[in-house]
Amino acid sequence: MKSDGRDKRALETPKLLRELRALRVAVFHPQDSDGEQLTQQLQRIGCQVQAFWPPLPEPPADTNVVFLAVRPDVIKLEFPWSKAENAPTIIAVVNYENPVIVDALLRLGAKSVIASPVRSFGLLSALVVARHVSEQARTKDRQIARLEGKLFGIRKVSEAKSILMETRGISDKEAYQVIREQAMSKRVSTEEIANAIINANSILSFKR
């Protein structure tokens, strides 16, 4: 069973490498030799690169990756776009380390870090790893959202069953059967029927 996980990761790596040429990358870095080196290396990899400094209020539309120079004049800035659901992958470029810089990296949600001065060695790995981490995080977020939605639905059905059991004097199983039959006849989900029962009960309770 464990080998299945390794096989899946082995298949993901070539896919990530193939996708590099389709990546739209924004480089938020001062226009110095380091910034030029970073831009040139990314272009050699095959990425579609745009460079800006100072950082834009938000990256250009459809940006997949942002390389951001984390400098003293940047760390206090707010980047709301970095918290968006489909935010681009952030890779930080740092020229020194201290607790303030580390805190800034965490607030930004950086998925990888490269050191300045920028070297060609390690850039490809940092880019691929950061994209992989981002994709994993998005997949887990979607799974969590689905599970939360399912749990919410279960709670609604349970509440609706309690209402039917109390108002009709039927068992838990019978109450669920009523909800299920209504859902099937109307071709909607049991959660929608449960919501309708809860809302109707709320209105009737208010009238009383």
N, C-alpha and C positions, 0 to 999 in steps of 0.2 A: 504493500500500500504506500509506503513512504516513497518508493521509486516514482510513483505517479506524480507526486509533488515536484520532484527533481526534473522529471520529463517536461512538465508544464512550464517550469522556469526556463528550461533549456530552449523551449519553443518561443517563449516571450522575448528572449534576448535578441535573436535575429529580427523579430518584428519591430522592436524598439529601434534597432540600428537602421532598418529600412525606412522607418518613419522620420529619421533625422532630416532628410532632404525636404520634407514637407513642413518642417517646423518653422513657424514665424517667431523670431526672437527679437526682443527689445533689449538693448544694452543701455542701461542708465549708468553712465560712467563718465568722469571728466575726459575731455578730449586731449589726453596726453599719450605718451608712448605705450603705457599700460592699456589704455582704452583702445588704441589702434591695434595692439597685439591681440587683444581679446576679440575684437571685431573680425580681424583677418583670419584668426584661427577658426572661428565659427563659420565664416564663409568657406574656408577650405573643407570643413566637415560637410558642407552642403546646405547649411541653414540659410533661410531668408532673413537677413539681419538689417535692423534699423538702429542707429545710435542717437542718443539724446543726452544732453546735460544742460541745465539741471534736470532732475527727473520730471516727467510730465505728471499732471494731476492724476492721470490714469493711462495705462498702456494703449497703443493703437488697437482698434477693434480686431478681434480674432487672433490676438497674440497668444502663443502657446507657452512661451518661456520668457522670463524677465531676469536678466543679470543686473543686479543692483549693487553699486559700490556703497558699502556701509561706512560712511565717514561722519565725523563730528557734526558737520552741517546738515546731515541727513537724518541722523538717528532720532531727532525730536519731531520729525515730520510724521503726519498721519497718512497712511495709505489704505483708505477704506476698501479699495478694489481688491486688496490682498486677502480680504475676509469673505469675498463673494463666493457663492456656491461653485461656480465654474472659473474660479480665479486661475490665472496662469501659474505655472510652476515657477517658484522664486529660487534663484541661486545667488547667494550673497558673495560679494568680492570684498575681502577684508585685508587691510595692510598692517593691522596689529590687533591684539586681543586684550580685553579687560572685561570686568563684569558688566559694564554699561553696553559694550558691543554685543556681548553674549545675550544680554536681555533684549536688545534690539532684534537680534536674529530670531529669537523665540517669538517676539511679538509679530514679526513679519511672517512667520510661518515658513522660513527658508527650508527647502528640502535638501539643500546641499550647500557647501561652502568651498570656494577656491581662494587660495592665498595670493596676495599681491607682493612682488611683481608676478604677473601672469606668465605661465609657461605653457607650451603646447602639451607637455606630458601631464596627464591627469584630467585634462579638460573634457575629453570625450567620455571618460568614465563618470565624471561628475555629472555630466549632462544626462547620460543614460540612467544612472542610479536615481537622480532627482525625478526624472520622468516616471520611472518605475514606482518610486515611493508615492508620487502624486496619484498615479492610476490606482494603486492599492488603496490609498486613503479614500478616493472617490467611490471605489467599489464597496468598501466597508460602510461608508456613509449611506449609500443607496440601500445596502442590506439592513442597516439599522433603521432607516426610514420605513422600509417595508415591514419589519418586525414591529415597530411602534404602531404602524397603521393597523396591522393584524391584531395586536393586543388591544388597541382602542376599539376595534370592531367587536372583539370577544366581550369586552366590558359592556358595550352597548346591547349586545344580544342578551347577556346575562341580566341586565337591567330590565329589558323588555320582557324576558321570561318571568321575572319576579312580578311585574305588573299583571301579566296574564294569569299567573298562578293565584294572585290575590283577588283579581276581579272576576275570574271565571271559576275559581276553586278547582283548578286542575293541577296535575303533577308537573315537575320540571321537564320530564320527557315529552309530555303532551304539549306543553307550552312551546317547546322547541319545534315540535312537529307542526304546530299552527304557523309559526314564523316561516318554517321551511316551505310549507305548502303555499303560503301566500307569495313567497319569493319566486317559487317555480311558476305559479300561475301568472304572475305579473312580469316574469323574466327580469327580475332585478336581484340584487344581492340580499342576503339575510340581514346585513348591516343596515341597508336602506329601509327594510321593513321594520327593523328594530327601532330605527330613528323615528319612523312614522308613528309607531305605537307609543314611544316615549313622548313625542310632541303632542299627540292626541290626548294622552293621559294628563299632560301638563295643562292643556287648555281646559279639559273637563274639571280638573282639580281646582283651577282658578275660578271657574264658574260657580263651583260649589261654595 
